[in-house]
């Protein structure tokens, strides 16, 4: 049960045609929201996305090509939304792109800046542009992150660094936007079974995690969507500027003691 009524409200999800973005958009769509999903050219199966919403009994989403790093695309996207809505109720910054792989010797400033441009800045840039176009900020702003800033993953250097920057800005934005009645939070999660996970770490990564940590280590897309909806439900408006880790408490038991408890099952001597 939620307090807010999302029927016919505008919910904008960048990178909303796959994985986390799609799951979050669908959660709001099931509540009657009019969702706007962005994608880059060639990255969306529009018919499949629409069918997903239809099967769930949700309003058909508006799917719009827009590169998160291009201001012109952002302005055109928002002008399209403004044709039907006088404000944006929820903005979810989900687009993420960063250099993956290599070691310290492969670090380049250009790669870092490009990672920031796609994985950290859109949460800020879109929020500013939304205010410019609509004259108000979204009632709820949500960024998607990962536990990379505090946990080592091979080749995840630039992703983790850009997410850490985004999480820091969330806290400062919360202070600045509080008087505007706008709430902003970051939703972190443990690894999720998505195309992005496989593209980043390879096909062997997920089976390895499930073998050594158990299925409960993986977070489901539905859990991410429901958590995002809860943060914007009106029941958690006292919470802003927070980084929320969705992991079912796995972090508490993710240590040597876990292997000790399951040593026979895992074959660990």
Steps between C-alpha positions, in 0.01 A plus 500: 500500500632846409382849582570679171273468198714455187214470252579712192805650675820537295781266601825539305751213504822538305628174360154364569463235230714229661609357833468722806346789313227286349423334835467838672286645223273195506448534877370855448305398190311243704386791718356678196791739437575626150859391458755652266794274422816615328749294303792543264464408134481126441477404867125449539252237384196726509244231425632279779498791746145597414385139532653483847287795609189369328536160666528676837187707439705821500456801269709483186835671558635777282838383370728782387851493359718739700870497580548601864820687416336729239319805638307536175355150540407572859319824416310337212399211727369733769310713251327183381398412855379856559244459223307267730609590855557817701770338714707184540405305810795259501836514326719189510860547388597152388729550201850372567798459274864477599828345394535143626812285523873561511713598795653814642726545199191532277352793695437801276346834591284486188350167611430639846332814368288298256394271785396800708314647205281193462485349849505796740404824327160398351338498844604863538463616141153352450379645830618847399342473156172374645483815711581719200224344289228445761581769754519242778713206606372142501327408822725195520847448355660158513843390384604139450839393627689192614722393787809556284612812692553284809564156354761383250385361165759422228519774239232708672725795584335769289146378565557505875667841493220659299234346725682635806485849348128463430434382856687800641302745288179334618573610855572859399203516265274380781601803705450743214168357378335433837333842502362419154316200647710269288639175641810334358653166591735240353405136469797265516470130440707186494556332160186441295457253217498737201658531157715777644642269768594239241645760263712646778630187672439220252266201493683316780458771763139438605533119528814554710317734740208263533730205569706665771250740653165338430203623303407746772809703411334609174233769511200465267379768262158495664658580837676800349179626341297459819766674708513794261122528520510486880750787515255713302185369664447790739566274796872580509504875437704559814786326321711709263868516410541134590679210332289190559659158452262230378663169591263307732760523777759301305769757579471409866586136433735547204819401674722206594239369744264440211751267338557330833128433545470360148845341474367150434258621235770708328774242547715745694742339742 
